[in-house]
Amino acid sequence: MAETPQEPGHETLSNLLQESRRFPPPADLAADANVRADAYETAAADRLGFWEEQAGRLQWERPWDNVLEWEPPFAKWFTGGTLNAAVNCVDRHVEAGSGDKVAYHWEGEPGDTRTITYAQLKDMVCQAANALLELGVTKGDRVAIYMPMIPETVVAMLACARIGAPHMVVFGGFSVDALGSRIDDSDAKVVITADGGYRRGKPSALKASVDAAVQDRPGVRHVLVVRRTGQDVEWTEGRDVWWHDAVERQSTSHEAEAHDAEHPLYIMYTSGTTAKPKGILHTTGGYLAQVSYTHWAVFDLKPETDVFWTAADIGWVTGHSYIVYGPLSNGATSVMYEGTPDTPHKGRFWEIVQKYGVTIAYMAPTAIRTFMKWGEDVPAQYDLSSLRVLGSVGEPINPEAYTWYRKNIGGDRTPVVDTWWQTETGAIMVSPLPGVTEGKPGAAMRPIPGITADVVDDQARSVPDGGGGFIVVRDPWPAMLRGIWGDPERYKETYWSRFEGLYFPGDGAKRDADGDIWLLGRVDDVMLVSGHNISTTEVESALVSHPKVAEAAVTGATDPVTGQAIVAFVILRGEVGEGGEGLVKELRDHVGTSLGPIAKPRQIMVVPELPKTRSGKIMRRLLRDVAENRSLGDVSTLTDSSVMDIIAEKLPGAK
Ligand code: WT7
């Protein structure tokens, strides 16, 4: 909870998020853990030395002269050093004799599968690099990638990295306008796409959206198209090129040039709900060092034996860092799945875990809560005993979702690591380490070794144990964004102006009595009720801890008496039925008991669905529109805009 120390009259809710369950690391995992407890002190004693050691995980053509050059707020890491990201992800493993090792077990949504070894991946990347060069792409040019979740997406990214052309991946579910504005902002020269991809059992078109987006954008010289679904596509001669024509005839050798450590690796636009999307820029050496280290440390990765699965889309930073660059730089074997969790049935994820013997699985709380809603009988039908570490990312994980995940997916055996980070941070920043840190449902616990994250109050003072405020990062970190593409002023203003000399991610946080960190969501999601700051996350977690609730979204609505009043939207668990007045009272009382009477929602509405962005974040802004009886704002970034119609139907005055 964010406290307001400058207003001493405002008491605080001391019992918010009282979570007493603790899960110590399993003894066998702790005994053999990649990272030991002393890593925190070692890293703190010599932070730059620590990161220098992590950079040593990579293969450098030329070593760096300086670990860090810091002209606040602009950082350069490993300056003078040169390396090639694609060589680090692929070639060096083949050269070390691991060519036959599986890089990806790929599973298409319709059930088709492909097994891609490191040697095959290397050949494919070299061919794609040669094809891009032939299409006139040169070092520094931007290449847009708008693809389904297929192996060619990884190949395309690595081919760009190989030749030093920063990639700019746009999530395949985004609209023509979203793609177009990102192409404009990044000035991309080539777009790589597919005819379509499979989602929810149907082929969905991608090429058609690219056609519409590039129609008035002559800056795009070529569109390179992978055939995935075989659906009909329009064709513009001279501009459009089939992947199987342009790539597959190329030589499988390509001499890779080593790029500067600070050479741009990619741009990824953040999904900003209202303002213009920000092109977050990541560079090569520092980014790769931190994603490689965090993937190994936070998941206790044993590259020889683990089967790692990030169930996210490559169109998000989670996919960039933990489907592509982290796992490949560590020479790991990953699972990559094209489709949705309920196609063709609700057990699809667990079937995949069983089939490939997945040992580490990483997914978002929104997915976990969906699985809770479907019921524990679904995963119970599969053998999930291969799992040994589970991860969560994307938003605060409610304690109830955490314990459900640990119990029903992890067999009450696996640690759950709640990893806090952002597109901007590039890699995991705050997280338990599974062999060291105890698990506390709902807490991201501690900054990983080498990261100086802190919780501060309004005046940038570090809060004591038990205090709340904002998460900040004190020192530059290797995978940090290097800026906003084309807009250095906006970079300074967005991240470095709230607190002098500190990076401000925009999230509320608190430090509990043990000194462990809890993330409380975006500061814009904090409500002010009768002078109390109450975070939407806390009330949502209280609601989800009720046995009849599967999912909850909370927003503050203007209230003449309390300033803001809490309005909650809940989805009930499968077996509960419709609810009714009795249940609403029961839920209000439940929140009152767990958080205190001040946190009781004024209104609780039972709904069948919640509005979410395509990255799974609840759009509280739209719920606030509903709660305040306003017409809805922009719904174009919703996964499914019909959700708002469904909610509106149930609630008079919501449209
Ligand atoms: C925002 C970043 C990190 C990759 C995927 C999302 C929220 C993320 C957690 C977590 C609480 C979290 C924050 C953050 N967030 N992980 N473990 N606990 N909040 O990347 O789209 O850039 O979103 O997601 O609010 O600022 P993103």
Boltz pocket constraint, residues with backbone or C-beta under 6 A from the ligand:
constraints:
  - pocket:
      binder: B
      contacts: [[A, 270], [A, 271], [A, 316], [A, 317], [A, 318], [A, 392], [A, 393], [A, 394], [A, 395], [A, 396], [A, 397], [A, 418], [A, 419], [A, 420], [A, 421], [A, 422], [A, 423], [A, 424], [A, 430], [A, 444], [A, 505], [A, 506], [A, 507], [A, 519], [A, 520], [A, 521], [A, 522], [A, 615]]
      max_distance: 6.0
